[in-house]
Amino acid sequence: MSSAKKYINRDLSWLEFNRRVLEEAEDAGTPLLERFQFLSIVQSNLDEFMSVRVAGLQAQSKAGYTKTDFTGYTPQGLIKRLMKRTTRMVREQYRTYRELMRLLAKEGVALTTFRELSEDQRALMTAYFKQIIYPVLTPMAVDQSRPFPLLHSKELYLAVVLQQEDQGSKADEESKSFCALVQVPSILTRTVLVPGRKGSRKVSYLLLEDLIKEHIGLLFSGYTTEAVHAFRVTRNSDLTLNEEGAEDLLQEIEKELRRRRRGLPVRLEVEKGMHPHAVELLRDELEMEDDVFDEIDGPLDLGFLSKFVGMLPNYDHLRYPKLEPVYPEEFEEADDMLSVLREKDVMVYHPYESFEVVNDFILEAAVDPDVLAIKMTLYRVSVNSVLVQALASAAESGKQVTVVVEIKARFDEARNIAWARQLEKAGCHVVYGLVGLKTHAKITLVVRREANTLRRYVHVGTGNYNENTARLYTDAGLFTSHPDIGADATALFNEMTGYSTPHQWSSFAVAPIGLKPKLFELIDSEIEHAAAGRPARIVAKMNSLSNQSMIDKLYEASQAGVKIELIVRGVCCLRPGVPGLSDNIRVISIVDRYLEHARMLAVAGGGEEQLFISSADWMTRNLSRRVELMCPVYDPGLRQMLMNLLQMNLRDNVKARELQSTGSYDRVVSPDLPLRSQFEAEDIPLWKSIAAAFQ
């Protein structure tokens, strides 16, 4: 088979994923305000896709790169196909927006226009504009003496076309139009609450840009407003680092963050009906091509919907029922967590089980006088992180605290730099990642003095140490004092912070050197088991699968008779169900209330099942350009617990979509009773009680 037929293109697969998110916004079975949330996610996903993936393809195209990738696409051909599909998706996105706003109006909440307000309401809104908005606005004229300004990426602007008032009597062909730009201040809320009419229960809001439009003349005295329309520019936001030549990686990243604001324009969105003079000016100044110019029929940047519906009071009946994470029962009655871990390993699954257990693990270690050292990796951290405060406190009390902070985590670089400096001031030893690699492993090591010896306690997770996203993402975390895992954790931190030759791992598989060979070894073992007639099966869960050699190895296993079931939330370049190539491979994707984020791997092992949790997706960047970690689950009860969760995913017939050999996704249809895996997982005893019998 040709490469184009064997593989699905990564970027086209990503668009299919974002379409599945959009389907959740379109699904009438999803609570109304949650549908708005999904619509907001579609927007933020698309913004990142444009500023990183499409930006990279445009750079290749402008450089004259014409080679095809392993899926058969040149940059030029792929851009055209991506933009064509994106345009269709955006049209569908705004059709959904209008339908949802119609349904919300039935519930008594509306985004209205200034002209629909009563006279009293208009007067109040005008007063609000003059007192709160007007002082923040800055009109920016564009002429010979005032050059075109730097437009910030993904910020909302108004293009204002003006004429001098004394030109109104001149012939049209002699009148001259002027153009000015006004940034819609992002520091102010995008939706403005309108005081209600007397006797009305209806709640109305105005969009900030619409309120500015109605009063735009106040900024341009002596001119009449011919037209005013919103627009938005997305720039290339990927960092280009010369890590090898950088004397100080921290300073180099800070420079790149400043350059990001001046990245090349990637996409221009304009409000439908924009004045031709303004369109011509923007396209000329930004040097935009036709295929990255979008005319939008509705408010630009629907990302505001998340905050908008999030602040609506008294509408809980239009949301999912609130989930209160449960504190893991293994630790609930214990005097301290470490005493529990001396007896057994503990697995937790967020968001159903509280992330507070991770915070408590660090907090206990920070105040324990027998704890000598705490070592931790941080990739994406929440704004007010309890963990950072605990680490700082531990260092100030004299403990040896080492933190590997990844300051190259995309779009979190500035925040992570701030955390790193705060930790350094507290006395922590901070390592700013590794040259050429991102540190994506999620691991904490606590070293404690006990009875004239040292014992190591470890937490390994599939998700970030972020208490906010832990309420929104499904992730697994293992707490253990297993000596092999403790020894490997020590060796891993030594490699990340010092000079060490690659370690001979007892339990871990670590990228960029050892993870891919270990995965190949496990798959090859299943091939051997299949040939010998022993149980041979692979169940893997991840966010993305795009590495060509990993896909080829799975094809090889399929052809050898190994049953392969993959739960891949997002990008999947593997083409399942192709006769003679991937007959034994099934791929599903689950998009639901929570972001499926856990990475797990289970292999039958000829009857001796093995199960692993990992920080890594099966993408080239994870396997060869990052420090990633895969850790075995030794406890048979915990293995069974994770298998229970995987089986629930595989049996999902409500929110699961199955990948077809064509690259499209179809909803899973089953004669069985409806099973929605994320809702089933709320019943914690369902997947923990069976597991307990194995312990």
N, C-alpha and C positions, 0 to 999 in steps of 0.2 A: 504494500500500500504506500501511496505517497504520504509525505509528512502532513500535508494539508488535510488528508482524510483520517490520519491516525490521531491527530491532536485537535483540541479546541483552543482557539486563540485566547490568551490570558485576558486581554482588555475587553474582548467581546463577551467573555464569560463574566467579567465583572459587571458589565451592563445588564446581563441577565440577572445577576444578584440584585442589583438596584431595582430592577423591575419587580422582583419578588417582594422587596420592601414596599414598593408602590402598590402592589396587589393587596398588602395588608391595609393600606390607607383606603383602598377601594372596597374592601370586604365589609359588607353590611353587618356581619356578625361581630365585628370588632367594635367596642364601645366608641362613641362618637369622638370624644376628646382624645382618645388613643389614636384614632385615625389621623387626627391633625398631627400628633407626635410623629407618626410614621412619615407623613408628608414632609415634615421638617427634616427628618433624617435623610430622606431622598435628596433634599437640597444640599445638606452638608456633605453627604457622600459625593455628590456630583461636583461640588466645589473642590474637594480634595483631589478627586480624579482628574479634573481639568488642570489644576495647578501643579500636579506631579506627573501623572502618566501621560496625558496629552501634551503637556509642556515638553517632556522628554522626547516624544515622537516628533514634535515640531522642530526641536533643536537638531535632531538627526536629519530631518528633511532639509532644513536650511543649510546643513553642512554637506549636503549632496550624498548622504548615505543611502544606497539603493539596494543593499543586500536584503534577502528575505530572512525572517526568523524561522524557528523550527516548525511553526504552524503555517508557513507559506506566505506571509505578508511582508511587503515592504513598508517602511514608515509612511510613505505617501499614500499608498493604497489603504492602509489601515486607518489613517486619519479620516479619509473620506467616508469610510464605512462607519467609523465611530460617530462622526458628527451627524451623519444621516440618521442613525439610530437614536442618538441623543436628542435630536430635534423632535423626533416622534415621541420620545419619552417625555420631553418637556411639555408638549401639547397635551399629552394624557395627564400629566401632573396638574396642569392648570384646569383642565376639565374637572378633575377630581376636586380641586380646591373650590371651584364654584359650586359644585354639588354639596360639599361639606358646609360651606357658608350658608347655603340655602337651608340645610337641615339644622344648623346652629340657630338661625333666625327663628325657626319654629320653636326652639327652646327658650327664646326670649333674649338672645345675644346677637348683636349685629355689628358688622363693620359698615359704617354709614359714610355718606359724603357730607361736606360742609353745607351744601345747598339744600339737603334734606332736613337740616336742623330747623328748629323754631327760631324766631327772632331773638328770644331771650338766650337760647343756647348759643347762637352765633355770637352774641355779645360776650358771653362768658368765654367762649373759645378764642375770640379775638384778644380779650384781656390776657388769657393764658399765653397766647403767642407773644404778645408784647412784653410780658413780665419774665417768662421762662425761656422761650425759644429764641426770640429776636436777638438778645444780647450774645448768644453763642454763635450765631451765623456769621460767616465771612464770605461776601461776594468776591469772586475772582474773575475780573475781566480778562479777555483774551484779545490782545491787539499787538501792534508793533512794539510798544514800549513795555508791555506786560506779557511775557512769553507763556506758553501753555504750561500749566502747573503739573507737578508730579501727583498723579492720582493713586491713592492707596488701594491696594488689592482688596477686592470683595467689600469695599465700602460703597454706600449709596450716595449718588450725586444727582443734582438737578442741572440740566442744560437749559439755559434761559436765552431765548432769542428776543432781542429788543430793537426798538426804533426810537430815535429822538422825537420828542413830542412836536417840535417845530417842523418835522418832515412829513407830518400827516397830510398836509395840503399839497405836497409835491406829487408829480406823476409817479406811478408805481415803479417804473423802470429807473427812476432817479433816486428812489428811496434806498437807503442803505441799512442793512440789518447788522446788528452787533450781537456778539455772543458772550455770555458770562456763565460761570459755573458756581454752584453752591453745594457744599458738602452737607448732607443730612447728618446732624451730629449723632454719632453712635453712642455717646455718653448718656443721651436721653432715651427713654423708653419709646419703642417704635409705635406702640398703640397708646392713644390718649383717651382716657375715660371721659365721656361727655355727661355732664349733669343731666339727670333724667327729667322728662316732662312731668308736670304735675298729674298725678293719678295714673301714671303709666309704670308698669313693672318691667318694661323693656330696658335692657342694658345696652347702651350704644358706645362704640369706640370710633375714633378717627385715626387713620394712619398719619404718622408724623409728617411724612412727605406731602400728603394732601393738604394738611393744615398750612404748611410752608407755602405750597403753591398758591393757595387762596390769598396769601398776604405778601406775595413775592414783590409786588410793586413798592412796598415800603423800603426795600433795599436798593431800589434804582430810581431815585427821584429825578424827574426831568426826562424819563423814558417811559414809553408804553410797552407793555409785555405782549409780544406777538405769539409766543408759545413757550411752554415750560413742560419738560418731560424728564422722567427719571432714567438714569443709566448706571451701569456697574461694570467694572473691569476686573477680570481675574488675571493675576500675574503668575509667572513661574516662581514657585515657592520652594523648589528643591534646592538644598544647599550643595554647593560645589566646593569641597574641602581639599586642600593640598596637605593632607595629614602628615605625609612623610617629611615635607619641607617646613612644617610649622614648628617654630621654636616653642610655642606655648599653645596647646590645643584649645584651651579655654579662650584665649584672646582671638584665635583664628575663628572660632565659632561666633564670638560676639561681633566680629567684623562681618561675617556672612549674614548674620541676622539683620544687620543694617543694610546690606546689599539686597536682601530679600525684598525690601520695600521698593527697590528699583528694578525688580525682575522684569523680563520681557512680557508684554501683554500676551495672554493666551486666548482669552475669550472676551467678547464685548456683548453685553445684554442691554437692550434699550427698550423703553416702553413703546408699545404699539402706537403708531401715529406720530412718532417724533418728527419734528420739523426737518426737512431735507438739509437745510443749512447746518443744523447741529449735527446731523448724521455725517455729513461730509467732513466737517471739522474733526470729529472724533476719529473717524476712520483714517483720515490723513495724518493726524498727529500721532495716533497709536500704531499706524501702519498695520492695520488689521486686514486679514484675508476674508474673502466672502464666506468660507466654510466655518469660520469661528465667530460669525456675527448672528446673534439671535434676537429676533423681535418678539417681545413677551406680551401676551394679552392678559395682564393682571399685575399685581404688585410684584416688584422684583425682590428676589431673595426671600423665599418662603421659610427660611430658617427662623424667622421671628415667631412662627406659629407655636413653637415649643414653649417659649416664655409666655406668650399670649394666653394659651389655654391653661398653662400651669398656674397662672395667677387668678383664674376665675374661681370665685368662692361659691360654695353651696351647689356644686355640680358633681358630687362624687358618684351619683347614679350614672353619669356618663363616662366613668373611668373604670378600669379594672379594680376589683376589690383589693384593698390594701393588704399587702403581705408583710407580716412582722417576722423577720428572721428569728429562728429559734437558736438559743445558745446550746451548743453541742452537749448532750446529756453526759458524755464521758467526762467532761470537765466541770459540770454544773455543781456537783456535790463535793468536789475535791478541794482540799485546803490550798493546794498549789498545783499548777499544771505539770511541772516537771516530775512530781511524784507519780502522776498517772503515766507519763511517758517512760518511766523506768520499768513499768509493768507491761505496757503494750503500746503499739502504734495506734494513731487516731487519724481517720480521714474525715475531712469536712467538705461540704459541697455548698457553695454560695450560689444564689442569694438566699436559699432556703435556710441555711445555717449562717449565723451572724459572723460578720468579719471582725466583730469585737474580740473574738477568740485569738485572732492574729495580733491585734493591738495588745491584748492582755499578755500574750507570750513574751512580747518585747518589754512591756511595762514591768512584768515580774522579774525578768532577767536584769532590767536596769536597776532595781532596788535590792536584789538579792546579794548579800555581802560575799557569798561564795562564788558568784559568777565573775570570772576573770576577764572574759573577752566576748564581744558581740561583733559578728561580721554579717554584712547584708548587702544585697544588690538593690538598687532603686532605678526603675525605668520610667514609669509614669506615677506621680504621687499627687494626692489630692491637695487642694489649696490650703486647708488647715489640718495638716497631717499630724495625727497623734503619734505616729511612728517616728517622725523626725524629731518631735519634742522629746520622746523617750530616749532616742539615741543620743541627743545632745545632753540630756540629764545624766545618762550613764557615763558619758565621757567626762562630764564635770565632776562626777563622783570618783574618778580615778580609774575607771575600767578602760581596757583597751578596746576601742571602738573603731572598726574599719568599715567604710561605706564605699561601694563602687557605684558612683552616680553616672548614669549614661546621659551625657549632655548633648548627645546627637539624636535623642528621641524626637522624631519629627513633630513640629508645632508645640513641643513642650520644652524646647531648648532653654528659653529664657527663664522659665520657672525652675528648671532643674539646676541652672547656674546659681540662682538665688538660694535654693536649698543647700547646694554644695558649700557656698560661702558661709551660710549660717552654721552648718555642721562643723566647718573648719574653725570658726570662731569659738565653738564650744569645746574644741580639743579633739575632735574626731580626725582620724586619718582618712582623707578623702582621695579616691582615685577616680579620675575623670575618664573612665572607659579606657579602651585600648586603641592604639593607632591602627586604622584600617578595618576595625571591627566595631560592631555595636554589641554591648553587653545586654542581652535580652533574657538571660536566665533569671529565674525568680527563686532566690534561696536565702535563708538566714541560718547562721550557725551560732550557737551559744555554747561556750566552754565553761564548765563548772567544776570546782574542786570538791571532790567527794571521797572521804575515807582514804586519804593519802594517795588518791589517784585523780585523774581528770576524766570527766564524762562529757560527751558531746551530744547536744540536742539540735535537731535540724528541722526546719520547715522548708518544704519544697512545694511550689505552687505552679499552676498553669496560667495564672493571671497576675496582673500588676498589684503592688502593695498600695492599693488605692481604695479607701473605704467608701468613696462615692460610687465608683464604677462597680464595686462589689455588690451593690444593690441592684445593678442593672445587667450584669453579665453573669452567665453560668460558668463557674470555675471550681476546680478541685484543689485541695491543699492537703498535704501529708505532713503530720507531726510524728517524729520518730527519734529514738535514741539508738537505733541499730548501729553497731560499731562499724560495719563496712560503709554505710552511708555517711557516718560521721567522719571517717578517715578520708573518703573521697571529697567531702565538703571542704575539709581542711586543705587538701591538695588543690582543689579548684581555686580557692581564694589565694593560695600561694602563687598559682600561675597568673592570676589576674593582677596581683599587686607587686609581684617581684619577677625575678628571672628564674624560670624553671623549665626543664625539658618536659615534654609531654608525659603525663603520669600514666601508669598502668592501672586503669580504673578497675576497682573491685565490683562496683555496682552501677556507676553512672556511665552514660554515653554522652560525650561533650562535643559540640560543634565548635570550631569549623573542621576539626580533624577526625574525630572519632564517631560522630553521630550517624553520618550517612553509611559508613562501613558497617556499623552495628545494625542499622535497619536492613541493609542488604543481607547481612548474616541471618537475621531472623526470618526474612522472606525466603532465603535459600533453604533454611531448615524446614519451612513449611512445604517447599517444593519436594524435598527429600521424603518427608512424611507422606505426602500425597502419592509419590511413586511407590512407597512401601505399603500403601493401603491403610495407613494410620490416619487418625483425625487430622485434617489440615484446613485451617480457617484463619482468616485475618479480619479483624474488625478494627477500624481506625477512625478516629474523630479528630477533626482539625478545622481551621478556618479556611485554608487555601491549599491546593495541590497544583503546582505548576512546574516542578523540576522535571525536565525531560527524562533523565536517567532513572529517577524514581518511578515515573509512569511506565517506562519500558520494563522495569523490573516487575511491576505489578502485572503488566501484560504477560510477561514470561510465566509468572505464577498462575495466572488464569489459564493459560494454555496447558499448564502441567496438572490442572484439575483442582487447584486450591480455591475454595470458596472465599470470595472477598466482598466485604460489605463496608462501604465508606460513608461516613457522615461528614460532608464537607459543606460548611455554611456558605462560603463565598465562591471564590474563583476555583474552578476545576477544569484543567486542561486535558484530563483523561476522558476518552470517549468510550463509555460502557456499552455492552450489548452488541459489539461488532462481531459477527460470526468469524470464528477462527482466531480472533484477537483478544476479545474481552468478554466472551460469553458468560464467564463466571463472576463478573464484577457488577455489583449494584451500587449506585451512588444516590444518596438522598441529601436534601438540604432542608433544614428547619429554620424558618423565620417566624418568630412569635414574640410574645411580650418581652422576653429577655434576650439579650444578644448571646447566642451560643458561642462560647469562647474557650471551652476546655479542650485540651489536646490529650488524647488517650490512644493507646494501642494495646490490643489483645491478640495473642496468637495461641492457637490450639496446642502447639508443642507436642503433637502426637499423643495427646492425652494428659500431658503435664502443662496445663495452661500457664502462660505468663502474661502479666499486665503491667503497663508502664504509664506514667503521666509525664507530660513534657511541656516545655515553654515554646517548642518549635512547630511551625507549620512546615509542610513539605514543599517549600519554595527554595529556589536557588540562593536567595539572600540569607535565609535561615540556616541552610545547610553548609554554606561556604563563606559567608561574610559576617557572621554573628557568633557571639558566645551564647550557645544554647545548651540546654540540659534536658536529658531524659533519665528518669529515675524509676527503678522497678518498685513494685508494691509486693513486699514479701509476705505480708499477713494474708492467709487464705480468706478470712472473713472480709477483709477490705477489698480483696480482689473480687469477691462475689458481689460486694456492694456496688462497685463500679460497673461490673457486668450487668447488674440489674438496671442501672441507669442507661447503659448502652442499649440494652434490649428494649427499654421503653422508647428510646429514640427510634430504633429500627422498626418498631411496631406502630409508630405515630401514623395515623391516617386522617388527621385533621389539619395539621400545619406542615406536614412533610410534602415536599415536591421531589419527584424522581427525575434524575437527569436522563434524557434520551440520547440515543446515538447521534441524533441530528444537532445536539447542543442545546436544545430547548428543554424546559422543565414542565412536567405535568403533575398536577396534584395526585397524591396517592389515593387510589380508590380501592376500598376493601369492603367485603360483605360483613366483616366483624363489627362489633359495637364500636362507636367512636372512641378513639384513644388519643388524647392530646398530651404528649409527653411532659411538657412543662407544667401542666396542671396536675398530672399524676405525681410529679416529683414533689409537689407541695405536701403530699402524704408521706412524711419522712419515714415512719415505721414500715411503709410498703417496701422500701429498698434497703432499710437497715436491719429489720427484724430477721430476714432470711440470712443476711450476712453474719449476724451474731452467732448463728448456729455453727458456723465454720470456725469460730475462734476457740 
